[in-house]
């Protein structure tokens, strides 16, 4: 069975819409600094730093200090517990889609 604490950490972290938006910006960048994340976000630099701390603790981002800057990058393996958990429900969806396909064929032969 998948470790519940890892799934809980990822779900709890991504439940916050601001944190999800920050994570999306990190994912869409090779690396990005707090200053870059703060620009145009409407969120203070301190709040961005706190959200990044949560993302890091959940294993979703990694940091690389360089001089006075800290660069953040996405850690795709941090989503593995969530993806594994969701894969258990793939059977449910495949069955539903098969039923839908059958129904659509009946409606429009």
N, C-alpha and C positions, 0 to 999 in steps of 0.2 A: 504494500500500500504506500501511497505517496505521503511524505512527511507533512502533516497538517500545519505545523508551525511555519514552514517555508511558504506554503500556499497562503496562510493567514497574513503573513508579513507582506507579501506581494499585493494581495487584495486590499488590505488595509491602507497600504501606501498609495495605490492607484485609485482608491475610492475618492480622494480629494481632487476636485476638478482643476484647481490651480497646479497641483503637483503633476497631474496627468499632462497638462499643457506644457509644463517645464520639461517633463520627460520626453514629450513629442519633439520639442525644440532640440533637445540633446540628441535624440535619435536621428533627426534630420541634419545634424552637423557631424563633421568628423570629430571635432573637439570644440568646446565652447567655454567661455569664462563666465563668472557670475556677473561681471559688468555687462557683457553682451546679452546675457539672459535678462538682465534688469531693463535694458533699453527697450522702451515701447511696450513693456509688459503691464504697467500700472501697478506693479508690486515692488515693495522696497527691497533694497539689496539684502538687508538682514533677513527678510522673509524668504527670499530666493535661497539664501544660504541654508536656512532651516529646512526648506523643502529638499534641497540637494542632500542634506545630511540624512534625511529620512530615506530618500532614494538610494543613497549609498548603503545604509544599514540593511535595506531590503535586497541588496545585491544587484540593483538595476543600473547603477552608474559607478564608474571608477574615476578617480581623480589623479592628475599628474601635476605636481607643483613644478613651476619653472620661474625662477626669480620671484617677483612679487605677485605673479599670477598663478592661479590654479585652473587647470584645464580639465573639463569633465567630458567623458565619452560614455556612450551607452554600453551596457554589458548584456548582450542578448541572452546569455546563459542564465541571467537572473529571472527570465520569464519561463524557464523550463518547468519549474514546479506547477505553474498555472497551466501551461500547455499540456503537461502530462495529466493533470487533473481533468481538464476539459476533454482530453482524448477518450476518457472513460465513457463519455456521453455521446461519442461519435456514432455508436450503434443506434442510439435513439434517433438521431437525425437522419441517418441513412435509411432507416425503416420508414420514417415519416416522408422522406423525399420519394422513396419507392412507391408508397401509397399515393402520393400526389401525382406521380407520373402515370400510374394506373388510372386514377380518376380523370386526368386530363385526356388520356386516350379514349376513355368511355364517353366523355363529353364531346370531343372533336375527333372522330375516327379518321 
